[in-house]
Amino acid sequence: MSLHRIVLFTGIALVFLLVVPDQVVAQPLPGIDLRINPTNEPTEVVDSLKVLFILTVLALVPAFMILMTSFTRIIVVLSFVRTAMATQQTPPNQVLIGLALFLTFFIMAPVFEQIRVDALEPYLANEISQEAALTNAETHLKEFMLKHTREKDLALFVNASKMDRPESTEDIGIMVLIPAFVISELKTAFQMGFLIFVPFLIIDMVIASTLMSMGMFMVPPIIISLPFKILLFVMTDGWYLIVQSLLQSYGM
């Protein structure tokens, strides 16, 4: 089994432990007993190496799952909001990451539901094989990522990988699609970030010009402009508008 399939399967399992209904989580799980014992059997050594390899892959699962969902765009946009307002560490990183995670679960809920119905539940019921479950899960994730990936970005990695021009979505490898999806998400996030910066930049320019005209050269403009930025953000219900824009950017 290839590395990306192991990461995909492990990540989906961890996600569903948090978001799937209780009847799925209640499925009996195998016990794990990690011991290092001397042996002369090569097969036992191979099994131990497989366990070590899987544990190593687990460390990479969060990065893979973050890059395959809407988390990247959300956290970058929220970071732009804080930077544009110049509020230093307010809101703190824990709040922004927590909000980004829950928005990600909300946006990805239809995809996770399709994976649960078509891949996880049939696999737990022994109706399909592990390979079929992975294929079904990968298909739904690829549909989501392709919907939000620019053709130009996808062509970049297809050409760089020296693969033949894909005739359908099934021909596009997940390892080609992930980086194309990420840079498409980053471009969209930076476009939204630019629009967020504009009104706050105008406030900074107005405050700086006013202070210069009054001869108050020693007063940092940010000290005066910060309350006005916060006031503008509160009066326009900024968090509502930011979250609404993020949801609408995914067609919700």
C-alpha positions in Angstrom: 0.0 0.0 0.0 1.4 3.4 -1.0 2.3 6.1 1.6 -0.5 8.5 0.7 -3.1 5.8 1.0 -1.9 4.9 4.5 -1.9 8.6 5.5 -5.4 9.1 3.9 -6.9 6.1 5.7 -5.4 7.0 9.1 -6.4 10.6 8.8 -10.0 9.7 7.9 -10.2 7.3 10.8 -9.0 10.0 13.2 -11.5 12.6 11.8 -14.4 10.2 12.1 -13.6 9.4 15.7 -14.5 13.1 16.4 -17.4 13.8 14.0 -19.2 10.5 13.1 -22.3 9.4 15.0 -22.1 7.3 18.2 -23.1 4.1 16.5 -20.0 4.2 14.3 -17.7 5.1 17.0 -19.0 2.3 19.2 -17.5 -0.3 16.9 -15.0 -2.5 18.7 -11.4 -1.5 18.2 -8.5 -3.9 18.2 -6.1 -3.7 21.2 -2.5 -2.5 20.6 0.3 -4.1 22.6 3.8 -2.7 21.8 6.6 -4.8 23.0 10.2 -5.3 21.9 11.2 -8.9 22.3 14.2 -10.8 20.8 13.3 -13.1 17.9 14.9 -15.2 15.3 11.9 -15.1 12.9 12.3 -12.6 10.0 8.5 -12.2 9.7 8.2 -10.9 13.2 10.9 -8.3 12.5 9.0 -7.2 9.4 5.8 -6.8 11.4 7.6 -4.7 14.0 9.0 -2.5 11.3 5.5 -2.1 9.8 4.2 -0.9 13.2 7.1 1.5 13.5 6.4 2.8 10.0 2.7 3.4 10.8 3.5 5.2 14.0 5.9 7.5 12.0 3.2 8.2 9.4 0.8 9.2 12.2 3.0 12.2 12.8 2.4 13.4 9.2 -1.4 12.8 9.3 -2.3 16.3 10.7 -0.3 18.1 8.0 -1.8 16.0 5.2 -5.4 16.3 6.4 -5.0 20.1 7.0 -3.7 20.5 3.4 -6.6 18.4 2.0 -9.4 20.5 3.5 -10.5 24.1 3.7 -8.4 24.8 6.8 -5.6 26.5 4.9 -7.8 29.2 3.4 -9.6 29.8 6.6 -6.6 30.2 8.9 -4.8 32.5 6.4 -7.8 34.8 6.1 -8.2 34.9 9.9 -4.5 35.8 10.2 -4.9 38.6 7.7 -7.8 40.0 9.8 -5.6 40.2 12.9 -2.7 41.6 11.0 -4.8 44.3 9.3 -6.2 45.4 12.6 -2.7 45.5 14.2 -4.1 43.9 17.4 -0.9 42.0 18.0 -2.0 38.6 19.6 -5.7 39.4 19.9 -7.5 37.1 19.2 -4.8 34.6 20.4 -3.6 31.8 18.1 -5.6 29.2 20.0 -8.8 31.0 19.3 -8.1 31.5 15.6 -7.0 27.9 15.2 -10.0 26.6 17.1 -12.4 28.7 15.0 -10.6 27.6 11.8 -10.9 23.9 12.8 -14.6 24.1 13.6 -15.3 26.1 10.4 -13.4 23.4 8.5 -15.5 20.6 10.1 -18.6 22.6 9.1 -17.6 23.1 5.5 -16.2 19.6 5.1 -19.2 18.0 6.8 -20.9 17.0 3.4 -17.7 15.4 2.2 -17.1 13.6 5.5 -20.7 12.3 5.4 -20.2 10.9 1.9 -17.0 9.2 3.0 -18.8 7.8 6.0 -21.7 6.4 3.9 -19.7 5.1 0.9 -16.4 4.1 2.6 -16.3 3.9 6.4 -19.6 2.2 7.2 -19.4 -0.4 4.4 -15.8 -1.2 5.4 -16.7 -1.6 9.1 -19.6 -3.9 8.1 -17.1 -6.0 6.0 -19.1 -5.2 2.8 -16.1 -3.8 0.9 -12.4 -4.3 1.1 -9.9 -1.8 2.6 -8.7 -0.9 -0.9 -12.2 -0.2 -2.0 -12.9 1.9 1.1 -9.7 4.0 0.5 -10.6 4.4 -3.2 -14.1 5.7 -2.3 -12.8 8.1 0.4 -10.1 9.4 -2.0 -12.7 10.0 -4.7 -14.8 12.3 -2.6 -11.8 14.2 -1.3 -10.5 14.6 -4.9 -13.9 15.9 -6.0 -13.8 18.6 -3.3 -10.2 19.6 -4.0 -10.7 19.7 -7.8 -13.7 22.0 -7.4 -11.5 24.6 -5.7 -8.3 24.0 -7.7 -7.4 26.3 -10.6 -6.6 24.5 -13.8 -3.4 26.5 -14.2 -2.1 25.2 -10.8 -3.1 21.7 -11.6 -1.4 21.8 -15.0 1.8 23.0 -13.3 2.2 19.9 -11.2 0.9 17.6 -13.9 3.6 18.9 -16.3 6.3 18.8 -13.5 5.5 15.2 -12.7 6.0 14.2 -16.4 2.7 12.3 -16.4 0.4 12.0 -19.4 -2.4 14.5 -19.7 -5.3 13.1 -17.6 -8.4 12.2 -19.5 -10.6 12.3 -16.3 -10.5 13.1 -12.6 -9.7 9.4 -11.9 -6.4 9.8 -13.8 -5.2 12.7 -11.5 -3.1 11.4 -8.7 -3.7 12.6 -5.2 0.0 13.6 -4.7 -0.3 15.8 -7.8 -3.6 17.3 -6.7 -2.7 18.2 -3.1 0.0 20.8 -3.9 -2.1 22.3 -6.7 -5.0 22.6 -4.3 -2.9 24.2 -1.6 -1.5 27.0 -3.9 -5.0 27.7 -5.2 -6.2 28.0 -1.7 -3.4 30.3 -0.8 -4.1 32.6 -3.8 -7.8 32.8 -2.9 -6.9 33.5 0.8 -4.5 36.3 -0.3 -7.1 37.9 -2.5 -9.5 37.9 0.4 -6.7 39.3 2.6 -6.1 42.2 0.2 -9.8 43.2 0.4 -9.7 43.0 4.2 -6.6 45.2 4.4 -8.0 48.1 2.2 -10.5 49.7 4.8 -7.9 49.4 7.6 -5.2 50.9 5.4 -7.5 53.9 4.6 -8.0 54.5 8.3 -4.2 54.4 8.9 -3.6 56.9 6.0 -6.3 59.3 7.3 -5.0 59.2 10.9 -1.4 59.6 9.8 -2.3 62.6 7.6 -4.3 64.2 10.4 -1.5 63.9 12.9 1.0 65.3 10.4 -1.3 68.3 9.7 -1.5 68.9 13.4 2.2 68.7 13.8 2.1 65.7 16.1 5.0 63.9 14.5 6.1 62.1 17.7 2.7 60.3 18.2 2.7 56.9 16.5 -0.4 56.8 14.2 -1.1 53.2 15.2 -1.9 54.2 18.7 -4.7 56.5 17.4 -5.9 54.4 14.6 -6.3 51.1 16.6 -9.5 52.2 18.4 -11.0 53.4 15.2 -10.2 50.1 13.5 -11.8 48.1 16.3 -14.8 50.5 16.2 -15.2 50.0 12.4 -14.9 46.2 12.8 -17.5 46.1 15.5 -19.9 48.4 13.8 -19.8 46.5 10.6 -20.1 43.2 12.4 -16.8 42.2 11.0 -16.6 38.6 12.3 -20.0 37.8 10.8 -18.9 39.2 7.4 -15.6 37.4 7.4 -17.2 34.0 8.2 -20.0 34.6 5.7 -17.4 35.4 3.0 -15.5 32.2 3.8 -18.6 30.1 3.7 -19.8 31.7 0.5 -16.3 31.1 -1.1 -17.0 27.4 -0.8 -20.5 27.7 -2.2 -22.4 27.4 1.1 
